[in-house]
Amino acid sequence: MPGPEIPTPAGDVLPKTLTAVSATPSAGLDPRTVAEREWIERRSREIRDALAADSEDKAGWLGRLRRGLGRSSAKLSSGIGDVFIRRKLDDEALEELEELLITADLGLSTASQLTRALADARFGQEVTSAEVRTVLADEVTKLLAPVAQTIAIHEAHRPHVILVCGVNGSGKTTTIAKLARMFKSVGFDVMMAAGDTFRAAAIEQLQIWGERIGCPVIARAEGSDAASLAYEAYQEAKARGCHVLLIDTAGRLHNKAHLMAELQKMARVLQKVDEQAPHDCILVLDATVGQNAHSQVDVFRDLVNVTGLIVTKLDGSAKGGVVVALAERFGLPVYAIGVGEGMDDMRAFEARAYARSLLALDD
């Protein structure tokens, strides 16, 4: 008997967005589910291979990344150039470098770690600015490599529920649309839920994105109960056989008590229909806030089990170093970064490319 037909996604495949997600097998699946899982895994491999082979596209993205991090890299490279024209790497030079790294939003702990690594490699030797930046880029890559991860969609979860959190203005709602489009591009059936019921603009924005990318959106009137909407969205996604359910949430940090109650209620309601839901809680951070991103991670980790980060607006910030500081302090996966508002301006996070762009080095 032939295997089930799995529909290909409508519209064009996006070879310019994120690396493909992975599907995790589970035991005791019926033949159709096994066939779907195998198709999902095959589809993911095909997209990964296409991305790896598309050097022209990668070159274009690296150019955008370097331009996006231009203000951050200019601050670092010019500062390092001022300290190291050609100079012996002594205690005074290391102290100046550490202060520079702190002001570039890498944080005290990360700055100390990087300067120690540089001292271990070259202390007492004459060094140039380019040599220092190369050593620092290698060390930053080591810090970032463990957190550069992709989102794993588990076939055992249908739908795989992703709660997307973030402060208002972080680019959260647009990020949800980009994620939905990316998931659709590799063949997943996706639904979005407008769970930020406090803001009519957020509901309308998600509905507009849903129409543009051909993705159903579950929404209610402004002021509706967000937990009830999340429950309704889960049931609808389950009935339609969706692979992924993306749920927007409120981001009103000025009212932390209400936010806490709302997010925790959403999680409790979802756990009544699937005790493992939400399966992921992604926190969207605006890079322009710099070190304030640390407090946002602290707040949202108190509210929900944050499983990973997406950092946006790196194109408008001189604070790109904060991604390194967040990786060193929290160790949370960084699934993607954004360097613009366009659909193709969010990509998977690559440690080496980011580190070298931050230090104004060619890849």
C-alpha positions in Angstrom: 0.0 0.0 0.0 1.5 3.3 -1.0 2.4 5.8 1.7 0.3 8.8 2.5 0.5 11.9 0.3 2.0 14.8 2.2 1.1 18.2 0.6 4.0 20.5 -0.2 3.7 24.1 1.2 1.8 26.7 -0.8 3.9 29.5 -2.2 7.6 29.8 -2.7 10.1 28.0 -0.5 12.3 30.5 1.4 16.0 29.7 1.0 16.8 33.0 2.7 15.3 32.7 6.2 16.3 30.2 8.8 18.0 26.8 8.8 15.5 24.1 8.9 14.0 22.8 12.1 14.3 19.2 13.1 11.7 16.6 13.9 12.2 14.3 16.9 10.8 10.7 16.5 8.7 9.1 19.1 7.8 5.5 19.8 4.5 3.8 19.1 3.4 5.9 16.1 0.9 4.6 13.5 2.1 4.2 9.9 0.8 7.6 8.7 2.6 9.4 11.6 5.8 7.5 10.8 5.5 8.5 7.2 4.9 12.1 8.1 7.9 12.1 10.5 10.2 10.6 7.8 8.9 13.2 5.3 9.5 16.1 7.8 13.1 14.8 8.5 13.8 14.5 4.8 12.4 17.9 4.1 14.5 19.4 6.8 17.7 17.8 5.4 16.9 19.2 2.0 16.5 22.7 3.2 19.7 22.5 5.3 21.6 21.2 2.3 20.2 24.0 0.1 21.2 26.6 2.6 24.7 25.2 3.0 25.2 25.2 -0.8 23.8 28.6 -1.5 27.0 30.6 -1.1 25.6 33.6 -2.9 22.7 33.9 -0.5 25.0 33.4 2.5 27.4 36.1 1.2 24.4 38.5 0.9 23.2 37.7 4.5 26.8 38.2 5.9 26.9 41.6 4.2 23.6 42.5 5.8 24.8 41.2 9.2 28.0 43.2 8.9 26.1 46.3 8.0 23.6 45.7 10.8 26.4 45.3 13.3 28.3 48.3 11.8 27.7 50.6 14.7 28.7 48.0 17.2 31.8 46.8 15.3 32.9 50.4 14.6 32.8 51.2 18.3 34.9 48.1 19.1 37.4 48.2 16.3 38.1 51.9 16.6 38.5 51.5 20.4 40.8 48.6 20.0 42.8 50.5 17.3 43.3 53.4 19.8 44.7 51.0 22.4 46.7 48.8 20.1 48.5 50.6 17.2 51.5 48.4 17.8 52.0 48.0 21.5 53.2 45.4 24.0 50.3 43.6 25.7 50.9 44.5 29.3 48.6 45.0 32.3 47.8 48.6 31.4 46.8 47.6 27.9 44.6 44.7 29.2 42.9 47.1 31.7 42.1 49.5 28.9 40.8 46.7 26.7 38.6 45.4 29.5 37.0 48.8 30.0 36.4 49.1 26.3 34.6 45.7 26.2 32.4 46.6 29.1 31.3 49.9 27.5 30.5 47.8 24.3 27.9 46.0 26.3 29.7 42.7 26.7 29.4 43.0 30.4 32.0 42.7 33.2 32.2 38.9 33.4 32.5 38.4 29.6 35.1 41.3 29.3 37.2 39.7 32.1 37.0 36.3 30.4 38.1 37.7 27.0 41.0 39.7 28.3 42.3 36.7 30.3 42.2 34.6 27.2 44.1 37.3 25.2 46.6 37.6 28.0 47.1 33.8 28.0 47.8 33.9 24.3 49.9 37.0 23.8 50.9 38.6 27.1 54.2 40.5 26.9 54.3 40.4 23.1 53.8 43.3 20.7 50.4 43.1 19.1 48.4 45.0 16.5 44.7 45.9 16.5 44.0 43.3 13.8 45.7 40.6 15.9 43.8 41.5 19.0 40.5 41.5 17.1 41.2 38.1 15.6 42.0 36.5 19.0 38.9 38.1 20.5 36.7 36.9 17.6 37.9 33.4 18.2 37.1 33.6 21.9 33.7 35.1 21.3 33.0 32.3 18.8 33.8 29.7 21.6 31.4 31.5 23.9 28.6 31.7 21.4 28.9 28.2 19.8 27.0 26.4 22.5 24.0 28.7 22.3 23.7 28.7 18.5 20.9 26.3 18.1 17.8 25.6 16.0 14.2 25.2 17.1 13.3 21.5 17.3 9.7 20.7 16.4 8.7 17.4 17.9 6.4 15.2 15.9 5.1 13.7 19.2 3.6 17.2 19.9 0.8 18.0 17.5 0.5 20.8 17.7 3.9 21.8 19.0 3.0 24.9 21.1 5.4 27.9 21.1 4.6 30.7 23.5 6.3 33.9 22.3 7.1 36.5 24.9 8.7 39.9 24.9 8.3 43.5 26.0 6.0 45.7 23.8 8.1 47.1 21.0 10.6 44.3 20.8 9.3 43.1 17.5 7.6 40.2 19.0 4.5 40.1 16.7 6.5 40.5 13.5 8.9 37.8 14.7 6.0 35.4 15.2 5.0 36.0 11.5 8.5 35.4 10.4 8.6 32.2 12.3 5.3 31.1 10.9 6.5 31.8 7.3 9.7 29.9 8.0 7.9 26.8 9.4 5.5 26.9 6.4 8.4 27.0 4.0 9.6 23.6 5.2 6.1 22.1 4.9 4.7 22.4 8.4 1.0 23.3 8.9 1.1 26.4 11.2 -1.5 28.4 13.1 -1.0 31.7 15.0 -3.0 33.0 18.0 -3.3 36.7 18.9 -2.8 36.2 22.6 -1.8 39.9 23.3 -5.4 40.8 23.8 -4.5 43.9 25.7 -3.5 45.7 22.5 -5.9 46.0 19.6 -3.0 46.9 17.3 -1.2 43.6 18.1 -4.3 41.6 17.2 -4.8 43.5 13.9 -1.1 43.3 13.1 -1.1 39.5 13.5 -4.2 39.2 11.4 -2.7 41.2 8.6 0.5 39.0 8.7 -1.7 35.9 8.6 -3.4 37.1 5.4 -0.1 37.9 3.8 1.6 34.6 4.5 -1.5 32.4 4.3 -1.6 31.4 7.9 -4.8 31.0 10.0 -5.0 33.3 13.0 -7.2 32.8 16.1 -8.2 36.1 17.5 -10.7 37.7 19.8 -11.8 41.2 20.7 -9.5 43.5 22.6 -9.7 42.8 26.4 -10.6 39.1 26.0 -9.2 36.5 28.3 -5.8 35.5 26.9 -5.9 32.0 28.5 -9.3 31.2 27.0 -8.0 32.2 23.6 -4.9 30.0 24.0 -7.2 27.1 24.9 -9.4 27.7 21.9 -6.4 28.1 19.6 -5.0 24.8 20.8 -8.2 22.9 20.2 -8.5 24.4 16.7 -4.9 23.6 15.9 -5.4 20.1 17.1 -8.6 19.7 15.1 -6.9 20.9 11.9 -3.8 18.7 12.5 -1.4 21.6 12.6 2.2 20.9 13.4 2.9 24.2 15.1 0.9 26.7 17.1 2.5 30.1 17.7 0.9 32.1 20.5 1.5 35.8 20.9 1.5 37.2 24.5 1.3 40.5 26.3 4.5 42.4 27.2 3.5 45.0 29.8 6.4 45.0 32.2 5.0 48.1 33.9 2.3 45.8 35.3 4.4 42.8 36.2 1.9 41.3 38.7 -0.9 41.2 36.0 1.6 39.9 33.4 2.7 37.2 35.7 -0.9 36.1 36.4 -1.8 36.1 32.8 1.2 34.2 31.5 1.0 31.6 34.2 -2.7 31.2 33.6 -2.1 30.6 29.9 0.5 27.9 30.8 -1.9 26.2 33.2 -4.7 26.2 30.7 -2.5 24.7 28.0 -1.2 22.0 30.4 -4.8 20.8 30.9 -5.0 19.8 27.3 -1.3 18.8 27.0 0.7 18.4 30.2 3.9 19.2 28.3 2.6 22.4 26.8 3.8 25.0 26.0 6.7 23.0 24.5 8.8 26.1 23.9 8.8 29.6 25.3 10.8 32.0 23.1 11.7 35.4 24.5 12.2 38.1 21.8 14.7 40.8 22.8 15.3 44.2 21.3 19.1 44.7 20.9 18.8 48.4 21.3 18.1 48.1 25.0 21.6 46.9 25.7 22.2 45.7 29.2 18.5 46.1 30.1 18.1 42.9 28.2 19.5 41.1 31.2 16.7 42.3 33.4 14.1 41.3 30.8 15.5 37.7 30.7 15.4 37.6 34.5 11.7 38.8 34.6 10.4 36.4 32.0 12.3 33.5 33.3 10.5 34.1 36.6 7.2 34.0 34.7 7.7 31.1 32.3 10.2 28.5 31.4 12.1 30.4 28.7 13.7 27.9 26.3 15.4 30.2 23.9 16.0 33.7 22.6 15.5 35.7 19.4 17.3 39.0 19.3 15.9 41.7 17.0 16.9 45.2 15.7 20.6 44.6 15.6 20.6 46.9 12.5 19.7 49.9 14.6 22.0 49.3 17.6 25.5 49.9 18.7 24.9 47.3 21.4 25.5 44.1 19.5 27.9 43.0 22.3 24.9 42.2 24.5 24.3 39.0 22.7 27.7 37.7 23.9 27.0 38.8 27.4 23.6 37.1 27.4 25.2 33.9 26.1 27.9 33.9 28.8 25.5 34.7 31.7 22.3 32.7 30.8 23.4 30.0 28.4 20.0 30.1 26.7 19.8 29.0 23.0 19.8 31.9 20.6 17.6 30.6 17.8 17.7 33.6 15.5 18.8 37.2 15.0 17.2 40.1 13.1 18.9 42.9 11.2 15.8 44.5 9.7 12.0 44.4 9.4 11.8 42.5 6.2 10.8 38.8 6.1 14.3 37.8 4.9 16.1 39.8 7.6 15.8 37.1 10.3 18.2 34.2 10.1 19.5 31.4 12.2 22.2 32.5 14.7 25.7 31.5 13.6 28.4 31.9 16.2 31.5 32.5 14.0 29.8 34.8 11.6 28.4 36.9 14.4 31.7 37.1 16.3 33.7 38.1 13.3 31.1 40.7 12.2 31.1 42.1 15.7 34.9 42.5 15.5 34.9 43.9 12.0 36.6 40.9 10.4 35.8 39.2 7.1 34.4 35.8 7.5 
